[in-house]
Amino acid sequence: MLLKIRIILALSAVILAVSCEKDGADSWHENPEIKLNIPAEFPDLNRYMSNNWPTVHGVELGEALFHENKLSGNQTISCASCHQRQHAFASPDPQAMGVEGRVGLRNVPPLQNLAFMRFYNWDGNLLDLQKQVLVPIVIHEEMDARISQVILRLQQDQRYPELFRLAFGDAEITADRIYRSIAQYEYTLISADSKYDRVMRKQGEQFTALEAEGFRVFQKKCVSCHSGPLFTDESFRNIGFPLHTDPEEAGRARVTGDVDDYMRFRVPSLRNVAFTAPYGSFGQFSTLEELLVFMDRGVIDAHNLDPVFKENNNRIPLSKSERAGLIAFLNTLSDTAFVAN
């Protein structure tokens, strides 16, 4: 009799274990990973992304938090206030605008194709996107909030405990989960359906004569920095732009402490560049025409000016017709569906 009881208990334990495993599997499948539409020609994914792959409910939560004013100190702005979809998740302001009208140090970078980037921020100070999420929330010039304050507000909003439960398995709201979910959402912001893409993929479109001429100018005079499918080699360069008057600005040197990195900034992607004006690390140029004229006539010399300029009398010479063609080509990098959704 005792043996029979032991056998029954053992079988019950096995059944319970299998049941738990099944429940766990079912719970996992309630929040499946998202299959991203990654273009074959795009570079490798950021190496940290494998630890925080976008999930259905993680992205849902991240998008809600991205548009949530509760993340700012006085609850007046959200991530989306600066990163506006119609501007390729950049801003029309020269520099970031924070709570109470405070002005940030730099121009707001677009958020497209972050899944494929190796560096974040203009000076490349962060390599992991979910660590970058913290920065605008806490710094004085932008959202100026305490993360403990943000967590309390989210706990008191009846929507969020359920969103966190769906995304992470329970309703606990933590700083790490906030960062992870917003990063998941940002990883999904992939832009790869411009006219340029359709021409390159032979999908029935062709460049106009002016666009084709601009493409030839681009390949001759721009591609050494704006290379590859993202139109950036992600290097850090000083290209002689007007200097920021803020003494806190030093470009990449703020990260490395190396004087040779003074006023070097990450080469921006040119995808959707028509939507991201003004241009430059602190919005020095209102239009592409203004920027290109400066590169031809106004570059400021420096000990570490990029060789592309140094080797060509501190300029990239562009005739009026070349500028017109180049701007026409750059406009073909516009992904209208991406900014309209």
C-alpha positions in Angstrom: 0.0 0.0 0.0 2.8 2.4 0.9 4.6 1.6 -2.3 1.4 2.3 -4.3 1.0 5.7 -2.6 4.6 6.6 -3.4 4.1 5.7 -7.1 0.9 7.8 -7.2 2.8 10.8 -5.6 5.7 10.4 -8.1 3.3 10.3 -11.1 1.5 13.3 -9.7 4.8 15.2 -9.5 5.7 14.4 -13.0 2.3 15.5 -14.3 2.6 18.7 -12.3 6.0 19.4 -13.7 4.9 18.8 -17.3 1.8 21.0 -16.7 4.0 23.8 -15.3 6.3 23.5 -18.3 3.3 23.7 -20.6 1.9 26.7 -18.8 5.3 28.4 -19.0 5.5 27.7 -22.7 1.9 29.0 -23.2 2.7 32.1 -21.2 5.8 32.7 -23.4 3.8 32.3 -26.6 1.3 34.9 -25.3 4.1 37.4 -25.8 5.9 36.2 -28.9 9.0 37.8 -30.4 8.4 40.1 -33.3 9.8 39.1 -36.7 11.4 42.2 -38.0 11.5 43.0 -41.7 15.2 43.4 -42.1 16.5 44.3 -45.5 19.1 41.8 -46.8 21.6 44.5 -47.6 21.5 46.1 -44.1 24.4 45.7 -41.7 24.5 43.4 -38.7 22.2 44.2 -35.8 23.5 45.9 -32.7 25.2 43.3 -30.5 23.1 44.2 -27.4 19.8 43.7 -29.2 19.9 39.9 -28.8 19.5 40.4 -25.0 16.3 42.5 -25.5 14.6 41.3 -28.7 11.3 43.1 -29.4 8.2 41.2 -28.3 4.6 42.0 -29.2 3.6 43.3 -25.7 7.1 44.8 -25.0 6.8 47.0 -28.1 3.2 47.9 -27.1 4.3 49.0 -23.7 7.4 50.8 -25.1 5.3 52.8 -27.6 2.9 53.8 -24.8 5.8 54.9 -22.6 7.4 56.7 -25.6 4.3 59.0 -25.8 3.9 59.2 -22.0 4.2 62.7 -20.4 4.5 61.1 -17.0 8.2 60.4 -17.8 9.0 64.1 -17.5 9.4 65.9 -14.2 6.4 68.3 -14.6 4.5 65.8 -16.8 4.4 68.2 -19.9 6.6 66.4 -22.4 7.3 62.8 -23.6 10.0 61.2 -25.8 7.7 61.9 -28.7 7.7 65.6 -28.0 11.2 65.8 -29.5 11.3 62.7 -31.6 8.4 63.4 -33.9 7.4 60.8 -36.5 6.8 63.3 -39.3 10.4 64.4 -38.9 11.8 60.8 -38.9 11.6 60.9 -35.1 13.8 64.1 -35.0 12.7 67.6 -34.3 12.3 70.9 -36.3 14.0 72.8 -33.4 17.7 73.5 -33.7 18.3 72.0 -30.3 16.3 69.7 -28.0 13.6 71.5 -26.1 13.0 70.2 -22.5 10.6 71.0 -19.7 9.9 74.6 -19.0 11.4 75.6 -22.3 14.9 74.5 -21.4 17.2 74.2 -24.4 19.4 71.1 -24.7 23.0 71.0 -25.9 22.4 69.4 -29.3 20.1 68.8 -32.2 17.7 65.9 -31.8 18.9 62.9 -33.7 16.4 60.8 -35.8 15.6 57.4 -34.4 15.4 55.4 -37.6 17.3 52.1 -38.0 18.7 52.2 -34.4 18.7 48.4 -34.4 21.7 48.5 -36.9 23.7 51.3 -35.2 26.9 50.7 -33.2 26.9 54.1 -31.5 24.2 56.2 -30.0 24.1 60.0 -29.5 26.2 62.4 -31.6 29.3 61.7 -29.6 28.8 57.9 -29.5 29.0 57.8 -25.7 26.6 54.8 -25.5 26.6 51.5 -27.2 23.5 49.9 -25.7 20.2 51.4 -26.7 18.3 50.6 -23.5 21.0 52.5 -21.5 20.5 55.5 -23.8 16.8 55.7 -22.9 17.7 56.8 -19.3 19.6 59.9 -20.4 16.8 62.2 -21.6 14.5 61.2 -18.8 16.8 62.3 -16.0 19.0 65.2 -17.3 18.0 68.7 -16.3 17.8 70.2 -19.8 15.4 67.6 -21.1 12.8 65.7 -19.1 14.3 66.3 -15.6 12.6 63.5 -13.8 13.6 61.1 -11.0 13.1 57.5 -12.1 11.5 56.6 -8.7 9.0 59.4 -9.4 8.2 58.0 -12.8 7.7 54.5 -11.5 5.2 55.8 -8.8 3.2 57.6 -11.4 3.0 54.6 -13.6 2.0 52.4 -10.7 -0.9 54.8 -10.0 -2.1 54.7 -13.6 -4.5 51.7 -14.0 -3.3 51.0 -17.6 0.3 50.3 -16.8 0.4 47.4 -14.4 -1.5 45.2 -16.9 0.8 46.4 -19.8 3.9 45.5 -17.7 2.3 42.1 -16.8 1.7 41.3 -20.5 5.2 42.4 -21.4 7.2 40.8 -18.6 5.0 38.2 -16.9 4.1 40.2 -13.8 2.9 43.7 -13.0 6.0 44.9 -11.3 7.2 48.3 -12.7 10.9 48.8 -12.6 13.4 51.1 -14.2 15.0 48.3 -16.2 11.7 47.3 -17.6 10.9 50.9 -18.7 14.2 51.1 -20.5 13.9 47.7 -22.1 10.4 48.3 -23.4 11.2 51.7 -24.9 14.3 50.3 -26.5 12.2 47.4 -28.0 9.9 49.9 -29.5 12.7 51.9 -31.0 14.3 48.8 -32.5 11.2 48.3 -34.6 11.6 51.8 -36.3 13.1 50.5 -39.5 13.1 52.7 -42.6 14.0 51.0 -45.9 11.3 51.9 -48.4 12.4 55.1 -50.1 12.5 55.7 -53.8 16.2 55.0 -53.7 15.5 51.6 -52.2 13.0 50.8 -54.9 15.3 51.9 -57.7 18.2 49.8 -56.3 15.9 46.7 -55.9 14.5 47.2 -59.4 11.0 47.5 -58.3 9.7 49.5 -61.2 11.0 53.0 -60.4 13.9 55.0 -62.0 15.8 58.1 -61.0 15.0 61.3 -62.9 17.8 62.8 -64.9 18.5 65.3 -62.1 18.4 62.6 -59.4 20.7 60.4 -61.4 23.2 63.3 -61.8 22.9 63.9 -58.1 23.7 60.2 -57.4 26.9 60.5 -59.5 27.9 63.6 -57.5 27.1 61.8 -54.3 29.2 58.8 -55.2 32.1 61.1 -56.1 32.0 63.5 -53.3 30.0 62.2 -50.4 30.2 58.4 -50.2 33.5 58.2 -48.4 31.6 59.2 -45.2 28.0 58.5 -46.0 28.6 54.9 -47.1 26.6 51.7 -47.0 22.8 51.1 -46.8 22.5 53.4 -43.8 24.3 56.2 -45.5 26.8 56.5 -42.7 30.0 54.8 -41.8 29.4 55.8 -38.1 32.9 57.3 -37.9 33.5 60.5 -35.9 34.7 63.4 -37.9 35.4 67.2 -37.5 34.1 68.7 -40.7 34.6 72.3 -39.9 31.1 73.3 -38.9 30.5 76.5 -36.9 31.5 75.9 -33.3 29.0 75.7 -30.5 29.2 78.6 -28.1 28.4 76.3 -25.1 31.6 75.6 -23.3 30.2 72.1 -22.4 30.5 71.0 -26.0 33.6 69.2 -27.2 32.1 66.5 -29.5 33.6 63.1 -29.2 36.3 64.5 -26.9 33.6 64.6 -24.1 33.7 60.8 -24.2 37.4 60.0 -24.9 39.1 63.0 -23.3 41.4 63.1 -26.4 42.1 66.5 -27.8 42.2 65.0 -31.3 38.5 64.2 -30.9 37.5 67.8 -30.2 34.4 68.6 -32.2 34.3 65.3 -33.9 30.7 64.0 -34.2 29.2 60.8 -35.5 28.5 60.9 -39.2 24.7 61.1 -39.5 22.6 58.8 -41.6 21.2 60.6 -44.7 18.1 58.5 -44.8 15.0 60.7 -44.5 17.3 63.7 -44.5 14.6 65.8 -46.2 12.5 65.5 -43.0 15.1 66.2 -40.4 16.0 69.9 -40.8 17.7 71.8 -39.3 21.1 70.2 -39.7 24.3 70.0 -37.7 25.1 69.1 -34.2 23.2 72.0 -32.8 21.1 72.9 -35.9 23.5 75.3 -37.5 21.9 75.0 -41.0 18.3 75.5 -41.8 18.3 73.8 -45.2 20.4 71.4 -47.2 21.3 74.1 -49.7 22.7 76.2 -46.8 24.7 73.3 -45.6 26.1 72.4 -49.0 27.1 76.0 -49.7 29.0 76.1 -46.4 30.9 72.9 -47.2 31.9 74.6 -50.4 32.8 78.0 -49.1 32.8 78.3 -45.3 34.5 75.3 -43.6 36.4 76.3 -40.5 40.0 75.0 -40.3 41.1 72.9 -37.4 44.1 70.8 -36.4 41.9 67.7 -36.7 39.8 68.8 -39.7 38.8 65.7 -41.6 41.2 64.6 -44.4 38.3 64.8 -46.9 38.4 68.5 -46.5 42.1 68.9 -45.7 43.2 67.3 -48.9 40.9 69.5 -51.0 41.8 73.0 -49.7 39.3 72.7 -46.8 36.2 72.4 -49.0 34.0 70.1 -51.0 33.6 72.1 -54.2 30.1 72.0 -55.5 28.7 74.0 -58.4 25.1 75.3 -58.3 23.9 72.5 -60.6 25.8 69.9 -58.6 24.0 71.1 -55.5 20.7 70.9 -57.2 21.3 67.4 -58.4 22.6 66.3 -55.0 19.6 67.7 -53.1 17.3 65.9 -55.7 19.1 62.6 -55.0 19.0 63.1 -51.2 15.2 63.6 -51.5 15.0 60.1 -53.0 16.1 58.8 -49.6 12.7 59.8 -48.1 10.6 57.0 -46.8 7.2 58.6 -46.8 5.4 55.6 -45.4 7.8 55.6 -42.4 7.0 59.1 -41.4 3.3 58.9 -42.1 2.3 55.8 -40.0 
